[in-house]
Amino acid sequence: MNQVVICDANILIDYAKANKKIIGLIAKHLYRIRVPLPVWEEVNDLSDEEAVILGINIIEPSIAQIYEAANIHGGGLSDEDNMCFIIARDEKAICATNEKPLRRKCEDNNIEVLWGLEMMGQLCEAGKITSNLAEKVTRKIAQENITITEDIIIRFIERITRQEG
């Protein structure tokens, strides 16, 4: 578990609403989770104390990183998205996000990316959670997040149950 993941707010918000413990399991068994402070400020469903308990490391970007993020134009990215990209690039880390423009920016710059559900799938693969729990959490996420469609749910469930069988 040496790999660092720079986590975008959308994933943390989804897991905070569905099952906060998943974040802690990801941090314990898979990745060191780092969240830039400007991105963390978008996450209203977790407190600073919960971040510590769950293993989320909130990081302060440098002045240079803040300046660069504020001055990247185009591509449909917010300053916070730009911050995730810049820090993942600078730290040679993985960027975890469900936002397609940010994923594209990272992929175009050879930065590895992960979907939010992909990390939960890795927990299943590692035997840290059951596919039944993963399905329940996924369905709960989908109730709050309209971008998680039934098609995405079905493909995810097929993937995690195929790993078990």
N, C-alpha and C positions, 0 to 999 in steps of 0.2 A: 504494500500500500504506500508506494512512494509518490505516485502521480498526484499532481495538484490539479484541481478543477476550479476554474473561475466560473462561478455560478451566477447566472442571470436571475433577476427577480422573479420572472414568471414561473420558474420551476419551484423556487422556495415558496411562493404564494400557493401554488397548487398543492404541494405536500403539506404545508401548514394548515390548509383548510381540510384536507382529506385524512392525513395521519402523520403528525409531526415526527413520530418515532422512525419513520422511513428515512428522514434526513439524518438522524443519529446513526442509523445502521449503515448508511452510505459512508458517513464520515468514519465510522469505526472499522468497517471491513473493506472499503473499496478505494476511497480517495480522500485526500486532504482538501476540504472545501474552503475556498477563500472567496470572499465577497467584497468588492470595492465599496467603501462607505457610501458614495452617492447611489449605488445600486441598492444597498441595504436599506437606505432611507425610503425606498419604494415598497418595502415589505412591512405592511402594517400588522400582519397576523402573527409576528414573532417578536418577542422582546429581546433586548440585549442579553438578558440573563439566560433566556432560552437558547440563544445562539451559543453561549459558552457551554451549556449543558449538552447541546446537540453536536458540538464539535465544529461549529462554523467559526471560521477565523475572519473577522471583519478587518479589512486592510485599508489603510489611508494611502491613496494614490499620491505620487509625487506632484509637485507643481508643474513639472514638464508634462506629465501624463494628463493632468487636468487641462492644461493649455492645449495640448494636441487634441484631446477629445472634443473640446469646445470649438476647435477650428477645422474639424473634418466636415466637409459639406457633401451632400448628395448621398445616394444609396439608401435613403429611407431609414437611417439610424438616428436614434436619440443620442444625446450626450452620454447617457448611462450605457447604451449599447456600445458606443465607441469606447467607453472606459473598459468594458469587459473585453473587447477586442484588443485594445492596447496592452492591458495587463496580461492577458493570455499570451500575446506575442512576446512581451518583454520577459515574462517568466518561463517561456517555453512550456506553457501549461495547456490543458484541454479547456475548451470553452463549452459549458453546458447551457444550452438555450433551446427554446422551442420557437424562437423567432426566425423565420426564413431569411430576412435580409441580413441579420447578424451571422447566421450560419454560412450564408454565401460569402460574406466578407472574410470570415475566418478561413473557409475552404479555399478561396482565391489566394490567400496568403499562407497556405500550408499549415494552418492551425487545426489540430484535431478537434472535432466537435462531438457532442453527445446530446441526444434527446433526453428529456426528463424521464420518460418511461423506460428508456434504455438502461438507466442506472438501476431502476427497480428490477428489470429483467436480469441484470447482472447479480443482484442480490439473490434472486431465485436460483440462478445458475450455480451460485456459490453455496446454496443450501441454507441461506440465512433467513429466508422467508419462504412460505409456501406459495404455490401458484394461486391457491384460493384467496389468500390475503392480498396478493398482488392484484387479482381481478377485482376484489372489493374496493381497494384503494383507487384503482383505475376508474371504476364506475363512479366513485364519489368525486374524483377529480373532474370527470366529464359532466357531472351535474352542475359544477361551478364554472367550468371552462368550455365554452361552446366550440373552441377549435379542436377539442378532442372528440372526434366524430365516432359514430358507431363502427365505421370501417377501421379506424385506428384501433379501437378497443378489440375488435375481432382479430385483427392481425397480431396484436400484442398477446392476446390470450392464446392464440394458436402457437406463437413462438415459445411462450413459457411452458405450455403444456407439452409441447414437442420435446423440450429439454428434459422433462420429467420421465417421459415414456421412452 
